Amino acid sequence: MKYENIRRAKFISRTNRFIANIEIDGKNEICHIKNTGRCKELLTHNADIFVQEFDSKIRKTKYDLISVYKGERLINMDSQVPNKVFNEWVLKSSMFENIKLIKAEQKYNNSRFDFYIEADAKKIFVEVKGVTLEEGGVVMFPDAPTERGLKHLNELSHCIDEGYEAYLVFIVQMKNVEYFTPNVKTHKEFADALIKSNLKGVNIIALDCEVKEDSIAAMDFVDIKL
């Protein structure tokens, strides 16, 4: 996934879930935050960030916040990018052989999964989650309670009952991490449901990403500890 018109800036403060105050070229500007999560450990005063600049008169802001440095680690925090990253990766990887169909935003019962894939004789539902929370090299999801994520886990388990294959894919939006684990402290119900769905047959995988100032790409499998 490649970005155009990337600029370096400084994060100043967060006005609300969607708007940040930033400093760019010595000027104070407002910037759209493409991640409604808490991200308190990332969006700290004077943090180095990369933003995407737009020349559009119909936008309320000229910039989108794309990534942030946490120490020496560059973390992509664009919540709209994990699906694109997975789609690029699955077409290049050997995860599924002889892919005949990839359909985004596929409805299933009361949910809408990110992808429906047909490969060989398999019919597969895939839900993708972006991961930006990291502590000491350990990455976790979620960073806030997620009833939507819990619903997706339950529905993926139902898919197994009806003969589909099901995958929950965590796109870790950074590199050089130790392992992935559910964030029990933040949402124990989700962590419990993750274990239960895995035992039911839902495949849980995590992929780290090579993150550059103007790009992000899925790379290697990350160990998972449930």
C-alpha atoms as an extended CHARMM CRD file, in Angstrom:
* protein
*
       226  EXT
         1         1  MET       CA              0.0000000000        0.0000000000        0.0000000000  PROA      1               0.0000000000
         2         2  LYS       CA              1.5490000000        3.2530000000       -1.1720000000  PROA      2               0.0000000000
         3         3  TYR       CA              0.6580000000        6.7640000000       -0.0200000000  PROA      3               0.0000000000
         4         4  GLU       CA              1.0560000000        9.9510000000       -2.0360000000  PROA      4               0.0000000000
         5         5  ASN       CA              2.0410000000       13.4170000000       -0.7730000000  PROA      5               0.0000000000
         6         6  ILE       CA              3.4260000000       12.4200000000        2.6190000000  PROA      6               0.0000000000
         7         7  ARG       CA              4.7530000000       15.1850000000        4.8830000000  PROA      7               0.0000000000
         8         8  ARG       CA              6.5370000000       15.1150000000        8.2310000000  PROA      8               0.0000000000
         9         9  ALA       CA              4.9540000000       16.9830000000       11.1360000000  PROA      9               0.0000000000
        10        10  LYS       CA              4.6290000000       17.1730000000       14.9170000000  PROA      10              0.0000000000
        11        11  PHE       CA              1.5970000000       16.0790000000       16.9080000000  PROA      11              0.0000000000
        12        12  ILE       CA              0.4050000000       18.7540000000       19.3360000000  PROA      12              0.0000000000
        13        13  SER       CA             -2.9430000000       17.6780000000       20.7730000000  PROA      13              0.0000000000
        14        14  ARG       CA             -6.1410000000       15.8090000000       20.0420000000  PROA      14              0.0000000000
        15        15  THR       CA             -9.2800000000       17.9300000000       19.8950000000  PROA      15              0.0000000000
        16        16  ASN       CA            -11.6680000000       14.9740000000       19.6100000000  PROA      16              0.0000000000
        17        17  ARG       CA            -11.8070000000       11.4630000000       18.1360000000  PROA      17              0.0000000000
        18        18  PHE       CA            -11.3410000000       12.7600000000       14.6000000000  PROA      18              0.0000000000
        19        19  ILE       CA             -9.2830000000       15.9580000000       14.7900000000  PROA      19              0.0000000000
        20        20  ALA       CA             -5.7040000000       16.6820000000       15.8770000000  PROA      20              0.0000000000
        21        21  ASN       CA             -3.7080000000       19.8640000000       16.1560000000  PROA      21              0.0000000000
        22        22  ILE       CA             -0.3650000000       19.4890000000       14.4190000000  PROA      22              0.0000000000
        23        23  GLU       CA              2.6480000000       21.6140000000       13.5660000000  PROA      23              0.0000000000
        24        24  ILE       CA              3.9260000000       21.4790000000        9.9990000000  PROA      24              0.0000000000
        25        25  ASP       CA              6.4640000000       23.8300000000        8.4050000000  PROA      25              0.0000000000
        26        26  GLY       CA              6.3300000000       25.9510000000       11.5610000000  PROA      26              0.0000000000
        27        27  LYS       CA              2.5690000000       26.4770000000       11.2640000000  PROA      27              0.0000000000
        28        28  ASN       CA             -0.2820000000       25.1220000000       13.3590000000  PROA      28              0.0000000000
        29        29  GLU       CA             -2.8140000000       23.1320000000       11.3290000000  PROA      29              0.0000000000
        30        30  ILE       CA             -5.6860000000       20.7620000000       11.9810000000  PROA      30              0.0000000000
        31        31  CYS       CA             -5.4830000000       17.1640000000       10.8080000000  PROA      31              0.0000000000
        32        32  HSD       CA             -7.9610000000       14.3240000000       10.3820000000  PROA      32              0.0000000000
        33        33  ILE       CA             -7.2350000000       11.2700000000       12.5640000000  PROA      33              0.0000000000
        34        34  LYS       CA             -7.9990000000        8.0810000000       10.6370000000  PROA      34              0.0000000000
        35        35  ASN       CA             -8.2270000000        6.0310000000       13.8240000000  PROA      35              0.0000000000
        36        36  THR       CA            -10.9640000000        6.5110000000       16.4160000000  PROA      36              0.0000000000
        37        37  GLY       CA             -9.1940000000        4.2980000000       18.9810000000  PROA      37              0.0000000000
        38        38  ARG       CA             -7.7290000000        5.8190000000       22.1130000000  PROA      38              0.0000000000
        39        39  CYS       CA             -4.0820000000        5.6280000000       20.9280000000  PROA      39              0.0000000000
        40        40  LYS       CA             -2.9580000000        7.5400000000       24.0260000000  PROA      40              0.0000000000
        41        41  GLU       CA              0.4250000000        5.8320000000       24.0130000000  PROA      41              0.0000000000
        42        42  LEU       CA              0.9920000000        6.9950000000       20.4190000000  PROA      42              0.0000000000
        43        43  LEU       CA             -0.4840000000       10.4800000000       20.2430000000  PROA      43              0.0000000000
        44        44  THR       CA              1.7730000000       12.2310000000       22.7120000000  PROA      44              0.0000000000
        45        45  HSD       CA              2.7230000000       15.9000000000       22.6350000000  PROA      45              0.0000000000
        46        46  ASN       CA              5.5080000000       16.6390000000       20.1350000000  PROA      46              0.0000000000
        47        47  ALA       CA              5.5260000000       13.1100000000       18.7190000000  PROA      47              0.0000000000
        48        48  ASP       CA              6.9710000000       12.9030000000       15.2070000000  PROA      48              0.0000000000
        49        49  ILE       CA              4.2480000000       12.0020000000       12.7340000000  PROA      49              0.0000000000
        50        50  PHE       CA              3.6780000000       11.6130000000        9.0210000000  PROA      50              0.0000000000
        51        51  VAL       CA              0.6020000000       13.0970000000        7.4190000000  PROA      51              0.0000000000
        52        52  GLN       CA             -0.8950000000       12.8730000000        3.9560000000  PROA      52              0.0000000000
        53        53  GLU       CA             -1.5700000000       16.2140000000        2.2950000000  PROA      53              0.0000000000
        54        54  PHE       CA             -4.5930000000       16.8000000000        0.0960000000  PROA      54              0.0000000000
        55        55  ASP       CA             -5.3520000000       19.6420000000       -2.2770000000  PROA      55              0.0000000000
        56        56  SER       CA             -9.1150000000       19.4720000000       -2.0580000000  PROA      56              0.0000000000
        57        57  LYS       CA            -11.5090000000       22.3170000000       -1.3680000000  PROA      57              0.0000000000
        58        58  ILE       CA            -14.2860000000       19.9600000000       -0.2820000000  PROA      58              0.0000000000
        59        59  ARG       CA            -12.3710000000       18.6250000000        2.7420000000  PROA      59              0.0000000000
        60        60  LYS       CA            -12.5820000000       20.1600000000        6.1970000000  PROA      60              0.0000000000
        61        61  THR       CA             -8.9190000000       19.3680000000        6.7890000000  PROA      61              0.0000000000
        62        62  LYS       CA             -5.9260000000       19.4460000000        4.4860000000  PROA      62              0.0000000000
        63        63  TYR       CA             -4.1490000000       16.5360000000        6.1860000000  PROA      63              0.0000000000
        64        64  ASP       CA             -4.7210000000       12.9250000000        7.2920000000  PROA      64              0.0000000000
        65        65  LEU       CA             -2.6010000000       11.4540000000       10.0910000000  PROA      65              0.0000000000
        66        66  ILE       CA             -0.9730000000        8.2740000000        8.7620000000  PROA      66              0.0000000000
        67        67  SER       CA              1.8200000000        7.1590000000       11.1000000000  PROA      67              0.0000000000
        68        68  VAL       CA              3.6550000000        8.1010000000       14.2760000000  PROA      68              0.0000000000
        69        69  TYR       CA              7.0110000000        7.3830000000       15.8700000000  PROA      69              0.0000000000
        70        70  LYS       CA              6.8930000000        5.6700000000       19.2640000000  PROA      70              0.0000000000
        71        71  GLY       CA             10.5300000000        5.9370000000       20.2360000000  PROA      71              0.0000000000
        72        72  GLU       CA             12.4290000000        4.4890000000       17.2640000000  PROA      72              0.0000000000
        73        73  ARG       CA              9.4590000000        2.4380000000       16.0630000000  PROA      73              0.0000000000
        74        74  LEU       CA              7.2900000000        3.7960000000       13.2390000000  PROA      74              0.0000000000
        75        75  ILE       CA              3.6730000000        2.6930000000       13.6530000000  PROA      75              0.0000000000
        76        76  ASN       CA              1.0370000000        3.1000000000       10.9880000000  PROA      76              0.0000000000
        77        77  MET       CA             -2.2450000000        4.1020000000       12.6380000000  PROA      77              0.0000000000
        78        78  ASP       CA             -4.4600000000        4.4050000000        9.5810000000  PROA      78              0.0000000000
        79        79  SER       CA             -7.4850000000        2.2520000000       10.4900000000  PROA      79              0.0000000000
        80        80  GLN       CA             -8.6000000000        2.1550000000        6.8570000000  PROA      80              0.0000000000
        81        81  VAL       CA             -5.4390000000        0.4330000000        5.6100000000  PROA      81              0.0000000000
        82        82  PRO       CA             -5.4400000000       -3.1080000000        7.1610000000  PROA      82              0.0000000000
        83        83  ASN       CA             -8.0140000000       -4.4510000000        4.6800000000  PROA      83              0.0000000000
        84        84  LYS       CA             -5.9800000000       -3.1300000000        1.7470000000  PROA      84              0.0000000000
        85        85  VAL       CA             -2.8020000000       -4.5890000000        3.2320000000  PROA      85              0.0000000000
        86        86  PHE       CA             -4.4280000000       -8.0000000000        3.6790000000  PROA      86              0.0000000000
        87        87  ASN       CA             -5.8650000000       -7.9690000000        0.1550000000  PROA      87              0.0000000000
        88        88  GLU       CA             -2.4320000000       -7.2400000000       -1.3350000000  PROA      88              0.0000000000
        89        89  TRP       CA             -0.7910000000       -9.8840000000        0.8480000000  PROA      89              0.0000000000
        90        90  VAL       CA             -3.2790000000      -12.7010000000        0.2080000000  PROA      90              0.0000000000
        91        91  LEU       CA             -2.8840000000      -12.3340000000       -3.5590000000  PROA      91              0.0000000000
        92        92  LYS       CA              0.8960000000      -12.6660000000       -3.2870000000  PROA      92              0.0000000000
        93        93  SER       CA              1.1100000000      -15.2890000000       -0.5440000000  PROA      93              0.0000000000
        94        94  SER       CA              0.4560000000      -19.0220000000       -0.6660000000  PROA      94              0.0000000000
        95        95  MET       CA             -2.1280000000      -18.8440000000        2.1020000000  PROA      95              0.0000000000
        96        96  PHE       CA             -4.9110000000      -19.9170000000       -0.2550000000  PROA      96              0.0000000000
        97        97  GLU       CA             -4.2590000000      -21.8270000000       -3.4710000000  PROA      97              0.0000000000
        98        98  ASN       CA             -6.0940000000      -21.1790000000       -6.7430000000  PROA      98              0.0000000000
        99        99  ILE       CA             -8.1130000000      -18.1920000000       -5.6170000000  PROA      99              0.0000000000
       100       100  LYS       CA            -11.2100000000      -17.8730000000       -7.7840000000  PROA      100             0.0000000000
       101       101  LEU       CA            -13.0330000000      -15.0930000000       -5.9360000000  PROA      101             0.0000000000
       102       102  ILE       CA            -12.2770000000      -12.3640000000       -3.4310000000  PROA      102             0.0000000000
       103       103  LYS       CA            -15.2500000000      -10.2650000000       -2.4390000000  PROA      103             0.0000000000
       104       104  ALA       CA            -14.9860000000       -7.4210000000        0.0450000000  PROA      104             0.0000000000
       105       105  GLU       CA            -17.6820000000       -6.4740000000        2.5520000000  PROA      105             0.0000000000
       106       106  GLN       CA            -19.6320000000       -9.7290000000        2.3490000000  PROA      106             0.0000000000
       107       107  LYS       CA            -22.8550000000       -9.9480000000        4.3590000000  PROA      107             0.0000000000
       108       108  TYR       CA            -23.3800000000      -13.0220000000        6.5080000000  PROA      108             0.0000000000
       109       109  ASN       CA            -26.4020000000      -13.3490000000        8.8110000000  PROA      109             0.0000000000
       110       110  ASN       CA            -26.3290000000      -10.2020000000       10.9720000000  PROA      110             0.0000000000
       111       111  SER       CA            -22.7290000000       -9.2970000000       10.2280000000  PROA      111             0.0000000000
       112       112  ARG       CA            -20.6790000000       -8.0120000000        7.3380000000  PROA      112             0.0000000000
       113       113  PHE       CA            -17.2490000000       -9.6030000000        7.0760000000  PROA      113             0.0000000000
       114       114  ASP       CA            -14.3000000000       -7.8990000000        5.4330000000  PROA      114             0.0000000000
       115       115  PHE       CA            -13.7530000000      -10.6480000000        2.8440000000  PROA      115             0.0000000000
       116       116  TYR       CA            -15.3340000000      -13.7290000000        1.3330000000  PROA      116             0.0000000000
       117       117  ILE       CA            -12.8800000000      -15.9320000000       -0.5620000000  PROA      117             0.0000000000
       118       118  GLU       CA            -13.3330000000      -18.9790000000       -2.7480000000  PROA      118             0.0000000000
       119       119  ALA       CA            -10.1710000000      -21.0200000000       -3.3040000000  PROA      119             0.0000000000
       120       120  ASP       CA            -10.0220000000      -24.6160000000       -4.4930000000  PROA      120             0.0000000000
       121       121  ALA       CA            -13.0940000000      -26.2160000000       -2.9170000000  PROA      121             0.0000000000
       122       122  LYS       CA            -13.0230000000      -23.9050000000        0.0940000000  PROA      122             0.0000000000
       123       123  LYS       CA            -15.4360000000      -21.1290000000        0.9670000000  PROA      123             0.0000000000
       124       124  ILE       CA            -13.8300000000      -18.7560000000        3.4340000000  PROA      124             0.0000000000
       125       125  PHE       CA            -14.9050000000      -15.7670000000        5.5070000000  PROA      125             0.0000000000
       126       126  VAL       CA            -12.1870000000      -13.4060000000        6.7250000000  PROA      126             0.0000000000
       127       127  GLU       CA            -12.3940000000      -10.5990000000        9.2490000000  PROA      127             0.0000000000
       128       128  VAL       CA             -9.4060000000       -8.2340000000        9.4980000000  PROA      128             0.0000000000
       129       129  LYS       CA             -8.4000000000       -6.1560000000       12.5280000000  PROA      129             0.0000000000
       130       130  GLY       CA             -5.6500000000       -3.5390000000       12.7050000000  PROA      130             0.0000000000
       131       131  VAL       CA             -3.2750000000       -3.5880000000       15.6860000000  PROA      131             0.0000000000
       132       132  THR       CA             -1.4530000000       -0.4700000000       16.8990000000  PROA      132             0.0000000000
       133       133  LEU       CA             -1.1250000000       -1.1450000000       20.6370000000  PROA      133             0.0000000000
       134       134  GLU       CA              2.3800000000       -2.2520000000       21.6630000000  PROA      134             0.0000000000
       135       135  GLU       CA              4.0170000000       -2.6310000000       25.0730000000  PROA      135             0.0000000000
       136       136  GLY       CA              7.5840000000       -3.9100000000       25.3540000000  PROA      136             0.0000000000
       137       137  GLY       CA              7.4080000000       -5.5920000000       21.9680000000  PROA      137             0.0000000000
       138       138  VAL       CA              4.1040000000       -7.3290000000       22.7530000000  PROA      138             0.0000000000
       139       139  VAL       CA              1.1920000000       -6.2700000000       20.5420000000  PROA      139             0.0000000000
       140       140  MET       CA             -2.4070000000       -6.4470000000       21.7050000000  PROA      140             0.0000000000
       141       141  PHE       CA             -5.9750000000       -6.0150000000       20.5350000000  PROA      141             0.0000000000
       142       142  PRO       CA             -8.2510000000       -4.2620000000       21.3080000000  PROA      142             0.0000000000
       143       143  ASP       CA             -7.1090000000       -0.9450000000       22.7510000000  PROA      143             0.0000000000
       144       144  ALA       CA            -10.7010000000       -0.2420000000       23.8370000000  PROA      144             0.0000000000
       145       145  PRO       CA            -13.7250000000       -2.5080000000       24.4620000000  PROA      145             0.0000000000
       146       146  THR       CA            -15.1430000000       -3.7170000000       21.1380000000  PROA      146             0.0000000000
       147       147  GLU       CA            -18.6680000000       -5.0860000000       21.0100000000  PROA      147             0.0000000000
       148       148  ARG       CA            -18.3770000000       -5.1340000000       17.2110000000  PROA      148             0.0000000000
       149       149  GLY       CA            -15.2960000000       -7.3410000000       17.4390000000  PROA      149             0.0000000000
       150       150  LEU       CA            -17.0770000000       -9.6450000000       19.8520000000  PROA      150             0.0000000000
       151       151  LYS       CA            -20.0090000000       -9.9530000000       17.4500000000  PROA      151             0.0000000000
       152       152  HSD       CA            -17.6380000000      -10.8120000000       14.6040000000  PROA      152             0.0000000000
       153       153  LEU       CA            -16.0430000000      -13.5940000000       16.6720000000  PROA      153             0.0000000000
       154       154  ASN       CA            -19.4220000000      -15.1540000000       17.4280000000  PROA      154             0.0000000000
       155       155  GLU       CA            -20.4690000000      -14.9700000000       13.7820000000  PROA      155             0.0000000000
       156       156  LEU       CA            -17.1820000000      -16.5110000000       12.6070000000  PROA      156             0.0000000000
       157       157  SER       CA            -17.8950000000      -19.4550000000       14.9120000000  PROA      157             0.0000000000
       158       158  HSD       CA            -21.3110000000      -19.8170000000       13.2960000000  PROA      158             0.0000000000
       159       159  CYS       CA            -19.5890000000      -19.9620000000        9.9010000000  PROA      159             0.0000000000
       160       160  ILE       CA            -17.7320000000      -23.0750000000       11.0420000000  PROA      160             0.0000000000
       161       161  ASP       CA            -21.0560000000      -24.7240000000       11.9260000000  PROA      161             0.0000000000
       162       162  GLU       CA            -22.3010000000      -24.1190000000        8.3910000000  PROA      162             0.0000000000
       163       163  GLY       CA            -19.2760000000      -25.6300000000        6.6730000000  PROA      163             0.0000000000
       164       164  TYR       CA            -17.2590000000      -22.5090000000        5.8760000000  PROA      164             0.0000000000
       165       165  GLU       CA            -13.6660000000      -21.8620000000        6.8330000000  PROA      165             0.0000000000
       166       166  ALA       CA            -13.1730000000      -18.7650000000        8.9690000000  PROA      166             0.0000000000
       167       167  TYR       CA            -10.1720000000      -16.5530000000        9.6500000000  PROA      167             0.0000000000
       168       168  LEU       CA             -9.5570000000      -13.6490000000       11.9900000000  PROA      168             0.0000000000
       169       169  VAL       CA             -6.4870000000      -11.7870000000       10.7410000000  PROA      169             0.0000000000
       170       170  PHE       CA             -4.6680000000       -9.2480000000       12.8800000000  PROA      170             0.0000000000
       171       171  ILE       CA             -2.6310000000       -6.8150000000       10.7900000000  PROA      171             0.0000000000
       172       172  VAL       CA              0.0820000000       -5.5560000000       13.1370000000  PROA      172             0.0000000000
       173       173  GLN       CA              0.8450000000       -2.0950000000       11.8050000000  PROA      173             0.0000000000
       174       174  MET       CA              4.5370000000       -2.1810000000       12.7780000000  PROA      174             0.0000000000
       175       175  LYS       CA              7.6450000000       -4.4080000000       12.5930000000  PROA      175             0.0000000000
       176       176  ASN       CA              9.9510000000       -6.1940000000       15.0390000000  PROA      176             0.0000000000
       177       177  VAL       CA              7.4300000000       -7.3400000000       17.6450000000  PROA      177             0.0000000000
       178       178  GLU       CA              7.6580000000      -10.3080000000       20.0210000000  PROA      178             0.0000000000
       179       179  TYR       CA              4.1660000000      -11.7960000000       19.8650000000  PROA      179             0.0000000000
       180       180  PHE       CA              0.4500000000      -10.9920000000       19.7330000000  PROA      180             0.0000000000
       181       181  THR       CA             -1.9670000000      -11.5500000000       22.5980000000  PROA      181             0.0000000000
       182       182  PRO       CA             -5.5360000000      -10.4170000000       23.2860000000  PROA      182             0.0000000000
       183       183  ASN       CA             -5.8300000000       -7.4340000000       25.6100000000  PROA      183             0.0000000000
       184       184  VAL       CA             -7.4390000000       -9.1340000000       28.6040000000  PROA      184             0.0000000000
       185       185  LYS       CA             -7.1490000000       -6.0430000000       30.7780000000  PROA      185             0.0000000000
       186       186  THR       CA             -9.1370000000       -3.9080000000       28.3560000000  PROA      186             0.0000000000
       187       187  HSD       CA            -11.7570000000       -6.4190000000       27.1810000000  PROA      187             0.0000000000
       188       188  LYS       CA            -11.6860000000       -9.8340000000       28.8930000000  PROA      188             0.0000000000
       189       189  GLU       CA            -14.8980000000      -10.9220000000       27.1540000000  PROA      189             0.0000000000
       190       190  PHE       CA            -13.2340000000      -10.4750000000       23.7550000000  PROA      190             0.0000000000
       191       191  ALA       CA            -10.1350000000      -12.3940000000       24.9060000000  PROA      191             0.0000000000
       192       192  ASP       CA            -12.3000000000      -15.2710000000       26.1750000000  PROA      192             0.0000000000
       193       193  ALA       CA            -14.3160000000      -15.3090000000       22.9460000000  PROA      193             0.0000000000
       194       194  LEU       CA            -11.0950000000      -15.3710000000       20.9020000000  PROA      194             0.0000000000
       195       195  ILE       CA             -9.9560000000      -18.5430000000       22.6800000000  PROA      195             0.0000000000
       196       196  LYS       CA            -13.4050000000      -20.1150000000       22.3580000000  PROA      196             0.0000000000
       197       197  SER       CA            -13.6820000000      -19.3540000000       18.6360000000  PROA      197             0.0000000000
       198       198  ASN       CA            -10.1710000000      -20.7060000000       18.0170000000  PROA      198             0.0000000000
       199       199  LEU       CA            -11.1070000000      -23.9720000000       19.7260000000  PROA      199             0.0000000000
       200       200  LYS       CA            -14.2260000000      -24.0420000000       17.5410000000  PROA      200             0.0000000000
       201       201  GLY       CA            -12.0500000000      -23.9390000000       14.4240000000  PROA      201             0.0000000000
       202       202  VAL       CA            -11.6590000000      -20.2520000000       13.6010000000  PROA      202             0.0000000000
       203       203  ASN       CA             -8.1060000000      -19.6700000000       12.3450000000  PROA      203             0.0000000000
       204       204  ILE       CA             -6.3480000000      -16.8280000000       14.1760000000  PROA      204             0.0000000000
       205       205  ILE       CA             -3.3020000000      -15.3290000000       12.4540000000  PROA      205             0.0000000000
       206       206  ALA       CA             -1.2630000000      -12.1650000000       12.8960000000  PROA      206             0.0000000000
       207       207  LEU       CA              1.0180000000      -10.5010000000       10.3520000000  PROA      207             0.0000000000
       208       208  ASP       CA              3.5380000000       -7.7840000000       11.0340000000  PROA      208             0.0000000000
       209       209  CYS       CA              4.1660000000       -4.9900000000        8.5340000000  PROA      209             0.0000000000
       210       210  GLU       CA              7.0730000000       -3.1300000000        7.0440000000  PROA      210             0.0000000000
       211       211  VAL       CA              6.1060000000        0.4730000000        7.7170000000  PROA      211             0.0000000000
       212       212  LYS       CA              7.7560000000        3.3300000000        5.8930000000  PROA      212             0.0000000000
       213       213  GLU       CA              6.7830000000        6.9790000000        5.8210000000  PROA      213             0.0000000000
       214       214  ASP       CA              4.9010000000        6.5080000000        2.5400000000  PROA      214             0.0000000000
       215       215  SER       CA              4.0100000000        2.8030000000        2.5110000000  PROA      215             0.0000000000
       216       216  ILE       CA              2.9290000000       -0.2560000000        4.4630000000  PROA      216             0.0000000000
       217       217  ALA       CA              3.0820000000       -3.9310000000        3.4830000000  PROA      217             0.0000000000
       218       218  ALA       CA              2.3580000000       -7.1850000000        5.3560000000  PROA      218             0.0000000000
       219       219  MET       CA              5.4760000000       -9.2670000000        5.8800000000  PROA      219             0.0000000000
       220       220  ASP       CA              5.8270000000      -12.0990000000        8.4170000000  PROA      220             0.0000000000
       221       221  PHE       CA              3.6290000000      -14.1890000000       10.6870000000  PROA      221             0.0000000000
       222       222  VAL       CA              3.6760000000      -13.1320000000       14.3250000000  PROA      222             0.0000000000
       223       223  ASP       CA              3.5160000000      -15.6590000000       17.1620000000  PROA      223             0.0000000000
       224       224  ILE       CA              0.1710000000      -15.7260000000       18.9420000000  PROA      224             0.0000000000
       225       225  LYS       CA             -0.3470000000      -16.3730000000       22.6600000000  PROA      225             0.0000000000
       226       226  LEU       CA             -4.0000000000      -16.7620000000       23.6210000000  PROA      226             0.0000000000
